[in-house]
Amino acid sequence: MTALKLTIGLTSAPFDRVARVSYEGQAHFGETGPAGECCRGCQFWDRRTDDRGIHAKPARCKKFTRLTGKPGAPVPADAAACRYFSRFVP
C-alpha cells in the first residue's frame, strides 16, 4: 500500500504507476532506481532500525533528510528503489 495520497476521479497518466509504488519519506519516486532493487539495499536506508531479518522494519531515508532538512516517514524495506539508490557496502 502506498503512503502517497492520490486523488480519486482524476484522469490517469503514464506516471500513475510510479506514484502508486512510492512511499512518503522516499527521496524520489519508487521504481526510478535500478530494476529489482529495494530500499533495504541502499546506503541511505537507516540501518539503525533494521532487525536484519527478511521482514525488516521500515526505516527513514537519510537522502530524504539531506534533501529536505527534516526526517521523513519510515519507508518499508521492500519499497522499490528510487533514483538516488546507492548500493550498501557493509
MISE-90400 format. One record per atom (N, C-alpha, C, O, CB): residue in one letter; atom name; x, y, z. Coordinates in steps of 0.02 Angstrom, whole numbers, padded with zeros to 5 digits, always signed. Each point is the difference from the previous one (the first is absolute). Glycine has a CB too. Layout:
N
<r r="A" a="CA" px="X" py="Y" pz="Z"/>
...
This chain:
90
<r r="M" a="N" px="+00042" py="-00059" pz="+00000"/>
<r r="M" a="CA" px="-00042" py="+00059" pz="+00000"/>
<r r="M" a="C" px="+00044" py="+00062" pz="+00000"/>
<r r="M" a="O" px="+00049" py="+00003" pz="+00037"/>
<r r="M" a="CB" px="-00140" py="-00065" pz="+00023"/>
<r r="T" a="N" px="+00074" py="+00109" pz="-00101"/>
<r r="T" a="CA" px="+00038" py="+00062" pz="-00004"/>
<r r="T" a="C" px="-00020" py="+00049" pz="+00055"/>
<r r="T" a="O" px="-00057" py="+00000" pz="+00023"/>
<r r="T" a="CB" px="+00067" py="-00017" pz="-00146"/>
<r r="A" a="N" px="+00037" py="+00058" pz="+00142"/>
<r r="A" a="CA" px="-00014" py="+00051" pz="+00051"/>
<r r="A" a="C" px="-00015" py="+00067" pz="-00033"/>
<r r="A" a="O" px="-00021" py="+00047" pz="+00034"/>
<r r="A" a="CB" px="+00094" py="-00108" pz="+00048"/>
<r r="L" a="N" px="-00062" py="+00066" pz="-00148"/>
<r r="L" a="CA" px="-00015" py="+00062" pz="-00034"/>
<r r="L" a="C" px="-00075" py="+00007" pz="-00008"/>
<r r="L" a="O" px="-00035" py="-00049" pz="-00014"/>
<r r="L" a="CB" px="+00145" py="+00045" pz="-00047"/>
<r r="K" a="N" px="-00134" py="+00064" pz="+00070"/>
<r r="K" a="CA" px="-00072" py="+00012" pz="-00006"/>
<r r="K" a="C" px="-00017" py="+00015" pz="-00073"/>
<r r="K" a="O" px="+00024" py="+00049" pz="-00028"/>
<r r="K" a="CB" px="-00030" py="-00006" pz="+00147"/>
<r r="L" a="N" px="-00035" py="-00084" pz="-00149"/>
<r r="L" a="CA" px="-00020" py="+00008" pz="-00069"/>
<r r="L" a="C" px="-00073" py="+00023" pz="-00002"/>
<r r="L" a="O" px="-00041" py="-00023" pz="+00039"/>
<r r="L" a="CB" px="+00124" py="-00065" pz="-00077"/>
<r r="T" a="N" px="-00098" py="+00132" pz="-00007"/>
<r r="T" a="CA" px="-00068" py="+00026" pz="-00007"/>
<r r="T" a="C" px="-00040" py="-00047" pz="-00045"/>
<r r="T" a="O" px="+00020" py="-00013" pz="-00057"/>
<r r="T" a="CB" px="+00020" py="+00132" pz="+00074"/>
<r r="I" a="N" px="-00096" py="-00143" pz="+00008"/>
<r r="I" a="CA" px="-00043" py="-00045" pz="-00038"/>
<r r="I" a="C" px="-00040" py="+00042" pz="-00051"/>
<r r="I" a="O" px="-00022" py="+00055" pz="+00015"/>
<r r="I" a="CB" px="+00013" py="-00136" pz="+00083"/>
<r r="G" a="N" px="+00000" py="+00054" pz="-00157"/>
<r r="G" a="CA" px="-00042" py="+00032" pz="-00050"/>
<r r="G" a="C" px="+00038" py="+00041" pz="-00052"/>
<r r="G" a="O" px="-00030" py="+00023" pz="-00048"/>
<r r="G" a="CB" px="-00056" py="-00020" pz="+00134"/>
<r r="L" a="N" px="+00151" py="+00005" pz="-00077"/>
<r r="L" a="CA" px="+00038" py="+00036" pz="-00051"/>
<r r="L" a="C" px="+00017" py="-00047" pz="-00058"/>
<r r="L" a="O" px="+00002" py="-00061" pz="+00009"/>
<r r="L" a="CB" px="+00045" py="+00139" pz="+00079"/>
<r r="T" a="N" px="-00034" py="-00050" pz="-00146"/>
<r r="T" a="CA" px="+00019" py="-00040" pz="-00058"/>
<r r="T" a="C" px="+00068" py="-00032" pz="+00013"/>
<r r="T" a="O" px="+00045" py="+00032" pz="+00027"/>
<r r="T" a="CB" px="-00111" py="+00043" pz="-00104"/>
<r r="S" a="N" px="+00073" py="-00138" pz="+00058"/>
<r r="S" a="CA" px="+00064" py="-00034" pz="+00011"/>
<r r="S" a="C" px="+00053" py="+00027" pz="-00047"/>
<r r="S" a="O" px="-00014" py="+00025" pz="-00054"/>
<r r="S" a="CB" px="-00047" py="-00128" pz="+00092"/>
<r r="A" a="N" px="+00123" py="+00098" pz="-00015"/>
<r r="A" a="CA" px="+00057" py="+00024" pz="-00038"/>
<r r="A" a="C" px="+00054" py="-00054" pz="+00000"/>
<r r="A" a="O" px="-00002" py="-00045" pz="+00042"/>
<r r="A" a="CB" px="-00024" py="+00167" pz="-00014"/>
<r r="P" a="N" px="+00075" py="-00118" pz="-00073"/>
<r r="P" a="CA" px="+00052" py="-00052" pz="-00003"/>
<r r="P" a="C" px="+00040" py="-00008" pz="+00065"/>
<r r="P" a="O" px="+00024" py="-00055" pz="+00013"/>
<r r="P" a="CB" px="-00016" py="+00079" pz="-00134"/>
<r r="F" a="N" px="-00002" py="+00028" pz="+00161"/>
<r r="F" a="CA" px="+00040" py="-00005" pz="+00061"/>
<r r="F" a="C" px="-00040" py="-00024" pz="+00061"/>
<r r="F" a="O" px="+00028" py="-00005" pz="+00054"/>
<r r="F" a="CB" px="+00042" py="+00097" pz="-00100"/>
<r r="D" a="N" px="-00134" py="-00107" pz="+00037"/>
<r r="D" a="CA" px="-00041" py="-00024" pz="+00056"/>
<r r="D" a="C" px="+00029" py="-00063" pz="+00032"/>
<r r="D" a="O" px="+00000" py="-00006" pz="+00062"/>
<r r="D" a="CB" px="-00099" py="+00055" pz="-00118"/>
<r r="R" a="N" px="+00123" py="-00095" pz="+00016"/>
<r r="R" a="CA" px="+00027" py="-00063" pz="+00026"/>
<r r="R" a="C" px="+00059" py="+00015" pz="+00046"/>
<r r="R" a="O" px="+00006" py="-00031" pz="+00053"/>
<r r="R" a="CB" px="-00043" py="-00030" pz="-00157"/>
<r r="V" a="N" px="+00081" py="+00107" pz="+00086"/>
<r r="V" a="CA" px="+00057" py="+00017" pz="+00041"/>
<r r="V" a="C" px="-00023" py="+00031" pz="+00066"/>
<r r="V" a="O" px="+00029" py="-00015" pz="+00052"/>
<r r="V" a="CB" px="+00041" py="+00033" pz="-00156"/>
<r r="A" a="N" px="-00119" py="+00024" pz="+00102"/>
<r r="A" a="CA" px="-00026" py="+00031" pz="+00061"/>
<r r="A" a="C" px="-00031" py="-00053" pz="+00046"/>
<r r="A" a="O" px="+00005" py="+00006" pz="+00061"/>
<r r="A" a="CB" px="-00026" py="+00101" pz="-00124"/>
<r r="R" a="N" px="-00010" py="-00157" pz="+00035"/>
<r r="R" a="CA" px="-00032" py="-00052" pz="+00040"/>
<r r="R" a="C" px="+00049" py="-00046" pz="+00036"/>
<r r="R" a="O" px="-00017" py="-00030" pz="+00051"/>
<r r="R" a="CB" px="-00078" py="+00035" pz="-00130"/>
<r r="V" a="N" px="+00157" py="-00010" pz="+00055"/>
<r r="V" a="CA" px="+00050" py="-00043" pz="+00032"/>
<r r="V" a="C" px="+00048" py="+00041" pz="+00043"/>
<r r="V" a="O" px="+00049" py="-00026" pz="+00025"/>
<r r="V" a="CB" px="-00057" py="-00054" pz="-00120"/>
<r r="S" a="N" px="-00006" py="+00144" pz="+00104"/>
<r r="S" a="CA" px="+00043" py="+00044" pz="+00039"/>
<r r="S" a="C" px="-00029" py="+00012" pz="+00070"/>
<r r="S" a="O" px="-00060" py="-00006" pz="+00011"/>
<r r="S" a="CB" px="+00098" py="+00061" pz="-00117"/>
<r r="Y" a="N" px="+00006" py="-00038" pz="+00151"/>
<r r="Y" a="CA" px="-00020" py="+00010" pz="+00070"/>
<r r="Y" a="C" px="+00022" py="+00069" pz="+00023"/>
<r r="Y" a="O" px="+00052" py="+00026" pz="-00021"/>
<r r="Y" a="CB" px="-00043" py="-00149" pz="+00044"/>
<r r="E" a="N" px="-00049" py="+00152" pz="+00020"/>
<r r="E" a="CA" px="+00019" py="+00063" pz="+00032"/>
<r r="E" a="C" px="+00065" py="-00014" pz="+00038"/>
<r r="E" a="O" px="+00005" py="-00050" pz="+00035"/>
<r r="E" a="CB" px="-00127" py="+00091" pz="-00026"/>
<r r="G" a="N" px="+00170" py="+00003" pz="-00015"/>
<r r="G" a="CA" px="+00065" py="-00010" pz="+00034"/>
<r r="G" a="C" px="+00054" py="-00024" pz="-00047"/>
<r r="G" a="O" px="+00059" py="+00002" pz="+00018"/>
<r r="G" a="CB" px="-00121" py="-00028" pz="+00084"/>
<r r="Q" a="N" px="+00044" py="+00004" pz="-00163"/>
<r r="Q" a="CA" px="+00051" py="-00018" pz="-00049"/>
<r r="Q" a="C" px="+00029" py="+00064" pz="-00030"/>
<r r="Q" a="O" px="-00035" py="+00049" pz="-00007"/>
<r r="Q" a="CB" px="-00023" py="-00159" pz="-00019"/>
<r r="A" a="N" px="+00122" py="+00108" pz="+00008"/>
<r r="A" a="CA" px="+00034" py="+00059" pz="-00028"/>
<r r="A" a="C" px="-00027" py="+00017" pz="-00070"/>
<r r="A" a="O" px="+00003" py="+00057" pz="-00021"/>
<r r="A" a="CB" px="+00099" py="-00085" pz="+00089"/>
<r r="H" a="N" px="-00126" py="-00022" pz="-00104"/>
<r r="H" a="CA" px="-00029" py="+00010" pz="-00066"/>
<r r="H" a="C" px="-00050" py="-00056" pz="-00012"/>
<r r="H" a="O" px="-00009" py="-00044" pz="+00044"/>
<r r="H" a="CB" px="+00115" py="+00100" pz="-00089"/>
<r r="F" a="N" px="-00140" py="-00056" pz="-00011"/>
<r r="F" a="CA" px="-00050" py="-00051" pz="-00015"/>
<r r="F" a="C" px="+00031" py="-00070" pz="-00004"/>
<r r="F" a="O" px="+00056" py="-00009" pz="-00024"/>
<r r="F" a="CB" px="-00122" py="+00095" pz="-00038"/>
<r r="G" a="N" px="+00028" py="-00136" pz="+00086"/>
<r r="G" a="CA" px="+00022" py="-00070" pz="-00005"/>
<r r="G" a="C" px="+00003" py="-00021" pz="-00073"/>
<r r="G" a="O" px="-00033" py="+00029" pz="-00043"/>
<r r="G" a="CB" px="-00017" py="-00053" pz="+00155"/>
<r r="E" a="N" px="+00089" py="-00028" pz="-00126"/>
<r r="E" a="CA" px="+00010" py="-00027" pz="-00067"/>
<r r="E" a="C" px="+00035" py="+00049" pz="-00047"/>
<r r="E" a="O" px="-00002" py="-00010" pz="-00061"/>
<r r="E" a="CB" px="-00099" py="-00059" pz="+00078"/>
<r r="T" a="N" px="+00134" py="+00120" pz="+00010"/>
<r r="T" a="CA" px="+00040" py="+00044" pz="-00043"/>
<r r="T" a="C" px="+00074" py="-00017" pz="+00009"/>
<r r="T" a="O" px="+00043" py="+00031" pz="-00032"/>
<r r="T" a="CB" px="-00130" py="+00061" pz="+00041"/>
<r r="G" a="N" px="+00102" py="-00141" pz="+00033"/>
<r r="G" a="CA" px="+00068" py="-00024" pz="+00012"/>
<r r="G" a="C" px="+00012" py="-00064" pz="-00039"/>
<r r="G" a="O" px="-00038" py="-00018" pz="-00045"/>
<r r="G" a="CB" px="+00039" py="+00071" pz="+00159"/>
<r r="P" a="N" px="+00052" py="-00089" pz="-00096"/>
<r r="P" a="CA" px="+00016" py="-00063" pz="-00034"/>
<r r="P" a="C" px="-00056" py="-00051" pz="+00005"/>
<r r="P" a="O" px="-00030" py="-00009" pz="+00053"/>
<r r="P" a="CB" px="+00151" py="+00031" pz="-00030"/>
<r r="A" a="N" px="-00135" py="-00055" pz="-00077"/>
<r r="A" a="CA" px="-00054" py="-00050" pz="-00002"/>
<r r="A" a="C" px="+00014" py="-00056" pz="+00050"/>
<r r="A" a="O" px="+00056" py="-00025" pz="+00004"/>
<r r="A" a="CB" px="-00078" py="+00052" pz="-00124"/>
<r r="G" a="N" px="-00029" py="-00046" pz="+00157"/>
<r r="G" a="CA" px="+00005" py="-00055" pz="+00047"/>
<r r="G" a="C" px="+00031" py="+00017" pz="+00067"/>
<r r="G" a="O" px="+00003" py="-00043" pz="+00045"/>
<r r="G" a="CB" px="+00005" py="-00028" pz="-00144"/>
<r r="E" a="N" px="+00015" py="+00132" pz="+00108"/>
<r r="E" a="CA" px="+00031" py="+00020" pz="+00064"/>
<r r="E" a="C" px="-00054" py="+00029" pz="+00046"/>
<r r="E" a="O" px="-00051" py="+00026" pz="-00023"/>
<r r="E" a="CB" px="+00162" py="-00003" pz="-00035"/>
<r r="C" a="N" px="-00098" py="-00027" pz="+00123"/>
<r r="C" a="CA" px="-00047" py="+00029" pz="+00048"/>
<r r="C" a="C" px="+00039" py="+00042" pz="+00051"/>
<r r="C" a="O" px="+00061" py="-00003" pz="+00003"/>
<r r="C" a="CB" px="-00140" py="-00096" pz="-00018"/>
<r r="C" a="N" px="+00043" py="+00137" pz="+00053"/>
<r r="C" a="CA" px="+00031" py="+00047" pz="+00047"/>
<r r="C" a="C" px="+00048" py="-00033" pz="+00049"/>
<r r="C" a="O" px="+00050" py="+00030" pz="+00019"/>
<r r="C" a="CB" px="-00152" py="+00040" pz="-00030"/>
<r r="R" a="N" px="+00087" py="-00131" pz="+00032"/>
<r r="R" a="CA" px="+00043" py="-00034" pz="+00048"/>
<r r="R" a="C" px="+00072" py="-00007" pz="-00025"/>
<r r="R" a="O" px="+00046" py="-00003" pz="+00040"/>
<r r="R" a="CB" px="-00147" py="-00059" pz="+00000"/>
<r r="G" a="N" px="+00110" py="+00059" pz="-00106"/>
<r r="G" a="CA" px="+00067" py="-00008" pz="-00028"/>
<r r="G" a="C" px="+00037" py="+00065" pz="-00011"/>
<r r="G" a="O" px="+00055" py="+00000" pz="-00028"/>
<r r="G" a="CB" px="-00097" py="-00101" pz="-00026"/>
<r r="C" a="N" px="+00014" py="+00157" pz="+00075"/>
<r r="C" a="CA" px="+00029" py="+00067" pz="-00013"/>
<r r="C" a="C" px="+00039" py="+00025" pz="+00060"/>
<r r="C" a="O" px="-00018" py="-00013" pz="+00057"/>
<r r="C" a="CB" px="-00076" py="+00038" pz="-00136"/>
<r r="Q" a="N" px="+00148" py="+00011" pz="+00065"/>
<r r="Q" a="CA" px="+00040" py="+00029" pz="+00055"/>
<r r="Q" a="C" px="-00037" py="+00054" pz="+00038"/>
<r r="Q" a="O" px="+00019" py="+00015" pz="+00057"/>
<r r="Q" a="CB" px="+00083" py="-00041" pz="-00124"/>
<r r="F" a="N" px="-00153" py="+00056" pz="+00038"/>
<r r="F" a="CA" px="-00037" py="+00053" pz="+00034"/>
<r r="F" a="C" px="-00056" py="-00025" pz="+00045"/>
<r r="F" a="O" px="-00028" py="+00038" pz="+00039"/>
<r r="F" a="CB" px="+00055" py="+00033" pz="-00135"/>
<r r="W" a="N" px="-00043" py="-00136" pz="+00093"/>
<r r="W" a="CA" px="-00052" py="-00029" pz="+00042"/>
<r r="W" a="C" px="+00030" py="-00008" pz="+00070"/>
<r r="W" a="O" px="+00050" py="-00034" pz="+00008"/>
<r r="W" a="CB" px="-00106" py="-00027" pz="-00106"/>
<r r="D" a="N" px="+00025" py="+00092" pz="+00147"/>
<r r="D" a="CA" px="+00028" py="+00003" pz="+00068"/>
<r r="D" a="C" px="-00002" py="-00068" pz="+00035"/>
<r r="D" a="O" px="-00053" py="-00021" pz="+00023"/>
<r r="D" a="CB" px="+00016" py="+00141" pz="-00016"/>
<r r="R" a="N" px="+00094" py="-00153" pz="-00004"/>
<r r="R" a="CA" px="+00003" py="-00068" pz="+00027"/>
<r r="R" a="C" px="-00004" py="-00004" pz="+00076"/>
<r r="R" a="O" px="-00003" py="-00055" pz="+00027"/>
<r r="R" a="CB" px="+00070" py="+00028" pz="-00125"/>
<r r="R" a="N" px="-00068" py="+00083" pz="+00132"/>
<r r="R" a="CA" px="-00005" py="-00002" pz="+00073"/>
<r r="R" a="C" px="-00066" py="-00034" pz="+00022"/>
<r r="R" a="O" px="-00004" py="-00026" pz="+00055"/>
<r r="R" a="CB" px="+00074" py="+00130" pz="-00048"/>
<r r="T" a="N" px="-00120" py="-00103" pz="-00050"/>
<r r="T" a="CA" px="-00064" py="-00031" pz="+00017"/>
<r r="T" a="C" px="-00009" py="-00068" pz="-00035"/>
<r r="T" a="O" px="-00053" py="-00030" pz="+00005"/>
<r r="T" a="CB" px="+00005" py="+00145" pz="+00012"/>
<r r="D" a="N" px="+00099" py="-00137" pz="-00053"/>
<r r="D" a="CA" px="-00004" py="-00063" pz="-00037"/>
<r r="D" a="C" px="+00011" py="-00059" pz="+00047"/>
<r r="D" a="O" px="+00050" py="-00003" pz="+00035"/>
<r r="D" a="CB" px="-00009" py="+00061" pz="-00139"/>
<r r="D" a="N" px="-00088" py="-00105" pz="+00104"/>
<r r="D" a="CA" px="+00008" py="-00059" pz="+00042"/>
<r r="D" a="C" px="+00038" py="-00055" pz="-00037"/>
<r r="D" a="O" px="+00007" py="-00055" pz="+00026"/>
<r r="D" a="CB" px="-00114" py="+00084" pz="+00034"/>
<r r="R" a="N" px="+00132" py="-00014" pz="-00120"/>
<r r="R" a="CA" px="+00040" py="-00046" pz="-00041"/>
<r r="R" a="C" px="-00038" py="-00064" pz="-00021"/>
<r r="R" a="O" px="+00030" py="-00048" pz="-00022"/>
<r r="R" a="CB" px="+00070" py="+00093" pz="+00080"/>
<r r="G" a="N" px="-00165" py="-00043" pz="-00050"/>
<r r="G" a="CA" px="-00040" py="-00058" pz="-00019"/>
<r r="G" a="C" px="-00031" py="+00010" pz="-00068"/>
<r r="G" a="O" px="+00007" py="+00053" pz="-00031"/>
<r r="G" a="CB" px="-00031" py="-00076" pz="+00150"/>
<r r="I" a="N" px="-00010" py="-00027" pz="-00143"/>
<r r="I" a="CA" px="-00034" py="+00003" pz="-00065"/>
<r r="I" a="C" px="-00053" py="+00055" pz="+00003"/>
<r r="I" a="O" px="-00009" py="+00036" pz="-00049"/>
<r r="I" a="CB" px="+00031" py="-00159" pz="+00028"/>
<r r="H" a="N" px="-00056" py="+00129" pz="+00076"/>
<r r="H" a="CA" px="-00053" py="+00050" pz="+00008"/>
<r r="H" a="C" px="+00028" py="+00058" pz="+00040"/>
<r r="H" a="O" px="-00024" py="+00014" pz="+00056"/>
<r r="H" a="CB" px="-00067" py="-00102" pz="-00062"/>
<r r="A" a="N" px="+00140" py="+00123" pz="-00021"/>
<r r="A" a="CA" px="+00031" py="+00056" pz="+00035"/>
<r r="A" a="C" px="-00051" py="+00055" pz="+00013"/>
<r r="A" a="O" px="-00046" py="+00010" pz="-00039"/>
<r r="A" a="CB" px="+00157" py="-00037" pz="-00014"/>
<r r="K" a="N" px="-00102" py="+00062" pz="+00107"/>
<r r="K" a="CA" px="-00045" py="+00055" pz="+00019"/>
<r r="K" a="C" px="+00009" py="+00059" pz="-00048"/>
<r r="K" a="O" px="+00055" py="+00008" pz="-00027"/>
<r r="K" a="CB" px="-00053" py="-00045" pz="+00148"/>
<r r="P" a="N" px="-00053" py="+00077" pz="-00132"/>
<r r="P" a="CA" px="+00009" py="+00061" pz="-00040"/>
<r r="P" a="C" px="+00052" py="+00046" pz="+00033"/>
<r r="P" a="O" px="+00006" py="+00001" pz="+00061"/>
<r r="P" a="CB" px="-00126" py="-00010" pz="-00102"/>
<r r="A" a="N" px="+00157" py="+00045" pz="+00000"/>
<r r="A" a="CA" px="+00052" py="+00045" pz="+00025"/>
<r r="A" a="C" px="-00001" py="+00065" pz="-00039"/>
<r r="A" a="O" px="-00027" py="+00003" pz="-00055"/>
<r r="A" a="CB" px="+00098" py="-00102" pz="+00089"/>
<r r="R" a="N" px="-00043" py="+00150" pz="-00005"/>
<r r="R" a="CA" px="+00002" py="+00066" pz="-00033"/>
<r r="R" a="C" px="+00054" py="+00001" pz="-00055"/>
<r r="R" a="O" px="+00051" py="-00034" pz="+00005"/>
<r r="R" a="CB" px="-00092" py="+00089" pz="+00101"/>
<r r="C" a="N" px="+00028" py="-00016" pz="-00157"/>
<r r="C" a="CA" px="+00048" py="+00009" pz="-00055"/>
<r r="C" a="C" px="+00044" py="+00060" pz="+00016"/>
<r r="C" a="O" px="-00024" py="+00057" pz="+00007"/>
<r r="C" a="CB" px="-00058" py="-00107" pz="-00091"/>
<r r="K" a="N" px="+00147" py="+00038" pz="+00090"/>
<r r="K" a="CA" px="+00047" py="+00054" pz="+00016"/>
<r r="K" a="C" px="+00007" py="+00050" pz="-00058"/>
<r r="K" a="O" px="+00014" py="+00059" pz="+00012"/>
<r r="K" a="CB" px="+00047" py="-00137" pz="+00065"/>
<r r="K" a="N" px="-00071" py="+00056" pz="-00137"/>
<r r="K" a="CA" px="+00003" py="+00046" pz="-00058"/>
<r r="K" a="C" px="-00059" py="+00048" pz="+00003"/>
<r r="K" a="O" px="+00008" py="+00059" pz="-00016"/>
<r r="K" a="CB" px="+00051" py="-00147" pz="-00054"/>
<r r="F" a="N" px="-00118" py="+00064" pz="+00089"/>
<r r="F" a="CA" px="-00058" py="+00044" pz="+00007"/>
<r r="F" a="C" px="+00015" py="+00054" pz="+00051"/>
<r r="F" a="O" px="-00015" py="+00059" pz="-00012"/>
<r r="F" a="CB" px="-00063" py="-00154" pz="-00017"/>
<r r="T" a="N" px="+00109" py="+00076" pz="+00085"/>
<r r="T" a="CA" px="+00017" py="+00048" pz="+00052"/>
<r r="T" a="C" px="+00050" py="+00052" pz="-00026"/>
<r r="T" a="O" px="-00007" py="+00059" pz="+00015"/>
<r r="T" a="CB" px="-00014" py="-00147" pz="+00072"/>
<r r="R" a="N" px="+00070" py="+00066" pz="-00126"/>
<r r="R" a="CA" px="+00049" py="+00047" pz="-00028"/>
<r r="R" a="C" px="-00032" py="+00049" pz="-00049"/>
<r r="R" a="O" px="+00016" py="+00059" pz="-00001"/>
<r r="R" a="CB" px="+00072" py="-00146" pz="+00014"/>
<r r="L" a="N" px="-00135" py="+00062" pz="-00053"/>
<r r="L" a="CA" px="-00032" py="+00042" pz="-00050"/>
<r r="L" a="C" px="-00050" py="+00050" pz="+00030"/>
<r r="L" a="O" px="-00006" py="+00056" pz="-00025"/>
<r r="L" a="CB" px="+00021" py="-00149" pz="-00055"/>
<r r="T" a="N" px="-00050" py="+00072" pz="+00132"/>
<r r="T" a="CA" px="-00053" py="+00043" pz="+00028"/>
<r r="T" a="C" px="+00018" py="+00035" pz="+00065"/>
<r r="T" a="O" px="-00032" py="+00049" pz="+00019"/>
<r r="T" a="CB" px="-00047" py="-00126" pz="-00073"/>
<r r="G" a="N" px="+00131" py="+00052" pz="+00088"/>
<r r="G" a="CA" px="+00019" py="+00029" pz="+00063"/>
<r r="G" a="C" px="-00041" py="-00025" pz="+00059"/>
<r r="G" a="O" px="+00009" py="+00023" pz="+00056"/>
<r r="G" a="CB" px="+00026" py="+00076" pz="-00119"/>
<r r="K" a="N" px="-00080" py="-00146" pz="+00051"/>
<r r="K" a="CA" px="-00038" py="-00030" pz="+00055"/>
<r r="K" a="C" px="-00011" py="-00074" pz="-00014"/>
<r r="K" a="O" px="-00003" py="-00021" pz="-00057"/>
<r r="K" a="CB" px="-00054" py="+00132" pz="+00080"/>
<r r="P" a="N" px="+00049" py="-00150" pz="+00031"/>
<r r="P" a="CA" px="-00009" py="-00072" pz="-00010"/>
<r r="P" a="C" px="-00068" py="-00015" pz="-00030"/>
<r r="P" a="O" px="-00051" py="+00031" pz="+00018"/>
<r r="P" a="CB" px="+00127" py="-00053" pz="+00078"/>
<r r="G" a="N" px="-00077" py="-00025" pz="-00142"/>
<r r="G" a="CA" px="-00063" py="-00021" pz="-00030"/>
<r r="G" a="C" px="-00030" py="-00058" pz="+00036"/>
<r r="G" a="O" px="+00027" py="-00024" pz="+00050"/>
<r r="G" a="CB" px="+00014" py="+00065" pz="-00159"/>
<r r="A" a="N" px="-00097" py="-00064" pz="+00085"/>
<r r="A" a="CA" px="-00033" py="-00059" pz="+00028"/>
<r r="A" a="C" px="+00041" py="-00062" pz="-00014"/>
<r r="A" a="O" px="+00035" py="-00003" pz="-00051"/>
<r r="A" a="CB" px="-00148" py="+00057" pz="+00035"/>
<r r="P" a="N" px="+00111" py="-00103" pz="+00060"/>
<r r="P" a="CA" px="+00036" py="-00062" pz="-00014"/>
<r r="P" a="C" px="-00025" py="-00034" pz="-00064"/>
<r r="P" a="O" px="-00060" py="+00000" pz="-00015"/>
<r r="P" a="CB" px="+00078" py="-00015" pz="+00139"/>
<r r="V" a="N" px="+00030" py="-00012" pz="-00162"/>
<r r="V" a="CA" px="-00015" py="-00031" pz="-00065"/>
<r r="V" a="C" px="+00008" py="-00076" pz="+00008"/>
<r r="V" a="O" px="+00049" py="-00023" pz="+00031"/>
<r r="V" a="CB" px="-00010" py="+00127" pz="-00095"/>
<r r="P" a="N" px="-00086" py="-00144" pz="+00037"/>
<r r="P" a="CA" px="+00007" py="-00073" pz="+00005"/>
<r r="P" a="C" px="+00064" py="-00025" pz="-00033"/>
<r r="P" a="O" px="+00024" py="+00029" pz="-00049"/>
<r r="P" a="CB" px="-00149" py="-00037" pz="+00050"/>
<r r="A" a="N" px="+00153" py="-00045" pz="+00027"/>
<r r="A" a="CA" px="+00062" py="-00028" pz="-00026"/>
<r r="A" a="C" px="-00006" py="-00023" pz="-00072"/>
<r r="A" a="O" px="+00047" py="+00003" pz="-00039"/>
<r r="A" a="CB" px="-00019" py="-00039" pz="+00154"/>
<r r="D" a="N" px="-00088" py="+00012" pz="-00134"/>
<r r="D" a="CA" px="-00010" py="-00027" pz="-00067"/>
<r r="D" a="C" px="-00027" py="+00051" pz="-00050"/>
<r r="D" a="O" px="-00022" py="-00018" pz="-00054"/>
<r r="D" a="CB" px="+00003" py="-00092" pz="+00107"/>
<r r="A" a="N" px="+00020" py="+00174" pz="-00035"/>
<r r="A" a="CA" px="-00022" py="+00052" pz="-00047"/>
<r r="A" a="C" px="+00047" py="+00002" pz="-00060"/>
<r r="A" a="O" px="+00060" py="-00008" pz="+00008"/>
<r r="A" a="CB" px="-00110" py="+00076" pz="+00087"/>
<r r="A" a="N" px="+00022" py="-00058" pz="-00154"/>
<r r="A" a="CA" px="+00041" py="+00002" pz="-00061"/>
<r r="A" a="C" px="+00050" py="+00058" pz="+00003"/>
<r r="A" a="O" px="-00017" py="+00055" pz="+00022"/>
<r r="A" a="CB" px="-00079" py="-00106" pz="-00087"/>
<r r="A" a="N" px="+00157" py="+00038" pz="+00043"/>
<r r="A" a="CA" px="+00054" py="+00050" pz="+00004"/>
<r r="A" a="C" px="-00016" py="+00063" pz="-00041"/>
<r r="A" a="O" px="-00032" py="-00003" pz="-00052"/>
<r r="A" a="CB" px="+00112" py="-00091" pz="+00068"/>
<r r="C" a="N" px="-00056" py="+00150" pz="+00010"/>
<r r="C" a="CA" px="-00008" py="+00063" pz="-00036"/>
<r r="C" a="C" px="+00064" py="+00018" pz="-00037"/>
<r r="C" a="O" px="+00049" py="-00037" pz="+00002"/>
<r r="C" a="CB" px="-00133" py="+00076" pz="+00085"/>
<r r="R" a="N" px="+00083" py="+00018" pz="-00121"/>
<r r="R" a="CA" px="+00057" py="+00020" pz="-00042"/>
<r r="R" a="C" px="+00063" py="+00015" pz="+00041"/>
<r r="R" a="O" px="+00055" py="+00001" pz="-00029"/>
<r r="R" a="CB" px="-00136" py="+00044" pz="-00053"/>
<r r="Y" a="N" px="+00075" py="-00034" pz="+00146"/>
<r r="Y" a="CA" px="+00058" py="+00013" pz="+00043"/>
<r r="Y" a="C" px="+00031" py="-00063" pz="+00028"/>
<r r="Y" a="O" px="+00045" py="+00003" pz="+00041"/>
<r r="Y" a="CB" px="-00095" py="+00107" pz="-00013"/>
<r r="F" a="N" px="+00025" py="-00168" pz="-00048"/>
<r r="F" a="CA" px="+00025" py="-00063" pz="+00025"/>
<r r="F" a="C" px="+00076" py="-00006" pz="-00009"/>
<r r="F" a="O" px="+00026" py="+00012" pz="-00054"/>
<r r="F" a="CB" px="-00136" py="-00065" pz="+00029"/>
<r r="S" a="N" px="+00143" py="+00035" pz="+00079"/>
<r r="S" a="CA" px="+00072" py="-00013" pz="-00001"/>
<r r="S" a="C" px="+00011" py="-00063" pz="+00042"/>
<r r="S" a="O" px="-00016" py="-00001" pz="+00060"/>
<r r="S" a="CB" px="+00047" py="+00126" pz="-00074"/>
<r r="R" a="N" px="-00004" py="-00176" pz="-00016"/>
<r r="R" a="CA" px="+00005" py="-00065" pz="+00033"/>
<r r="R" a="C" px="+00038" py="+00005" pz="+00066"/>
<r r="R" a="O" px="+00054" py="+00030" pz="+00004"/>
<r r="R" a="CB" px="-00058" py="-00085" pz="-00116"/>
<r r="F" a="N" px="-00025" py="+00024" pz="+00164"/>
<r r="F" a="CA" px="+00032" py="-00004" pz="+00065"/>
<r r="F" a="C" px="+00056" py="-00050" pz="-00002"/>
<r r="F" a="O" px="-00008" py="-00057" pz="-00023"/>
<r r="F" a="CB" px="-00100" py="+00088" pz="+00080"/>
<r r="V" a="N" px="+00166" py="-00010" pz="-00033"/>
<r r="V" a="CA" px="+00058" py="-00044" pz="+00005"/>
<r r="V" a="C" px="+00018" py="-00004" pz="+00074"/>
<r r="V" a="O" px="+00022" py="+00050" pz="+00028"/>
<r r="V" a="CB" px="+00021" py="-00021" pz="-00146"/>
<r r="P" a="N" px="-00051" py="-00087" pz="+00149"/>
<r r="P" a="CA" px="+00014" py="-00006" pz="+00073"/>
<r r="P" a="C" px="+00073" py="+00013" pz="+00018"/>
<r r="P" a="O" px="+00018" py="-00004" pz="+00058"/>
<r r="P" a="CB" px="-00110" py="-00078" pz="-00052"/>
